[in-house]
Amino acid sequence: MSEKNKLASETGAAPAETMIADTARAHAVAPAETMASAAARAHIDDARELAGDRLQPECHGAAEARDIACDVAIVGCGVAGLYCALNLPSTLSVVMLAKTTVDECDSMLAQGGICVQHDDADYAPFFEDTLRAGHYENRCESVDLMIRASRSIISDLVKRGVGFERDQAGNLRYTREGAHSRPRICFHSDITGNEITSTLLARVRELPNVRILEHTCMDDILVAQEESQVSVGITTKNEAAAQGEADAAMQNATNVEDRDCAPLVTAASATQHNVKPRQPQTRCCGVLAHTGDGAQLRIFAGQTLWACGGIGGTYPRSTNFPSLTGDACAIAARQGIALEHMDYVQIHPTSLYSTRPGRAFLISESCRGEGAVLLDANGNRFTDELQPRDVVSAAIYRQMAAEGTDFVRLSFANMPKDEITGHFGNIYKRCLEDGLDITREPIPVVPAQHYFMGGVRVDRDSATDMPGLYAAGETSCNGVHGKNRLASNSLLESLVFAQRAAWDMCRKLGVKAPVAQTYPEQPCGADAQAYKRLCAEAERKTCENAAQGEPQTAAQTRPQTRMQNAVHDRPQTCAQNAGQSATPTEPRNAGQPGSQTEAQTCPQNPSPSDTDRTASSKEVVCA
């Protein structure tokens, strides 16, 4: 028995190659149902019965599709998918899909840490840092929610077993990265993502209501119409030919300035004629997928979450796993689900330079936060290393062009050796594998594609504009990051909005969430005043940028602003499905951040400690 299957048997999970079951088995292992989940299952069964062979994919030689029914389907096993599962009650049956293995997700690779509102006085500075890094194109309501939820998220992670670094008094240690005005990043050595993701995965494996299917790739979503008919968006040969012509037009239109980071997206006009608006009465009722051995699966679900990562696998040089190829975005485009800011791709300034093919190894920004500096060929500093990532990356490219070199150098000379081998032990060991000792010499670094700020457009509850379908993590675009992500905001944003997706699912299914919300929906007191000021500042900055001729893509500065959707060409999904351009549509509840008319009771934010997970008993009321 393999080590992986041995571990699976010990935790009560089925081995990867046998984790396929029919509907009868899925019902047999499901927990006791509430009235809500039973009603949802009845709807799923009706949809499956009506669908029949019309769900069979048009794949030559494909095996007959097998059916699985569940209350919630989650595509992706990174922090967003795992945390959503943990925030659903045990009365709901959950099926999770991993395209490869559960440990091949970018959440595992995050090095620097996870941001948190350091204290009550840090709300405005944290907000301002996020806006400044994002060129003020952030959606302010999303930034606000992320910051005010951060302390409860950290407390919950600690309660679940995540081990953050602490000082001698037992308090959380904080580090600093580029574009942060103060240290506010919790961390675990230089493998924070691995620590958080592994811990959450262990907690999920303990849940009797959750099944994880590894080596199971999403090909499409199952879509129900008002008549309870179900269909999948299989592309015909004529549509594929038309998409091929569109792709060629987009390729001709592409102007690639960076030879190592070819863009996934180009001008919207290239495929605008292929737009197919989605009928407003349709809803998502599950996922069409296939396993590693080619078996087709139809996973019927009352609610579905896309949490399947970004687009780094489509780039020749990226810090991402190659399996991350924008599958959800391609399906969304074909189904007419709103996309947003598809051209907002972040290039990280420092990956380890290597001529070997494969995933680029990231050199964490927290290295520069703790004193590492960038040097030119003559050993001189040429930029401020703590500027936002896009600014530092641009400076590195200019320096490389001026010198005619393929890399610049990162020096750790200002950092104590015990800090290098302790805090950055993983980076130290990885560099030694390449014959580089960062305690003795500078190392060669070069920018690489790192993060995707755009994606499937969602609202404050992570809901897309197709009922029954949510998106969280790098797959989604909730506007938190704007045009450029602030360092170490990605893990926090993923967790906050995955939890909000779970809460909204619970409301739709009529069940109680296992973790209660401890922060108000709207900012209160001093935070409310700061929020109003910062939103006005973001609007002003956006107008200034527009007046100066900086390209704008419907900047996300006000919740009530209608967002435009960028149109993208098709990333290669594992099923080689041809994508269509997204129609500019507005998700449900867009522009209604203040839909609650009654006064809200606003508990103070809990401090991130081992024991304090609930709101303070002292309350204030928002007028």
Secondary structure, 3 states (H helix, E strand, C coil): CCHHHHHHHHCCCCCHHHCCCCHHHHHHHCCCCCHHHHHHHHHHHHHHHHHHHHHCCCCCCCCCCEEEEEEEEEECCCHHHHHHHHCCCCCCCEEEECCCCCCCCHHHHCCCCEECCCCHHHHHHHHHHHHHHCCCCCCHHHHHHHHHHHHHHHHHHHHCCCCCCECCCCCECCECCCCCCCCCEECCCCCHHHHHHHHHHHHHHCCCCEEEECCEEEEEEEEECCCCCEEECCCCHHHHHHHHHHHHHHHHHCCCCCCCCCCCCCCHHHCHHHCCCCCCCCEEEEEEEEECCCCEEEEEEEEEEECCCCCHHHCCCECCCCCCCCHHHHHHHHHCCCEECCCCEEEEEEEECCCCCCCCCECCHHHHHCCCEEECCCCCECCCCCCCHHHHHHHHHHHHHHHCCCCEEEECCCCCHHHHHHHCHHHHHHHHHCCCCCCCCCEEEEEEEEEECCEEECCCCCECCCCCEEECHHHEECCCCCCCCCCCCHHHHHHHHHHHHHHHHHHHHCCCCCCCCCCCCCCCHHHHHHHHHHHHHHHHHHHHHHHCCCCCCCCCCCCCCCCCCCCCCCCCCCCCCCCCCCCCCCCCCCCCCCCCCCCEEEECCCCCCCCCCCCCCCEEEEC
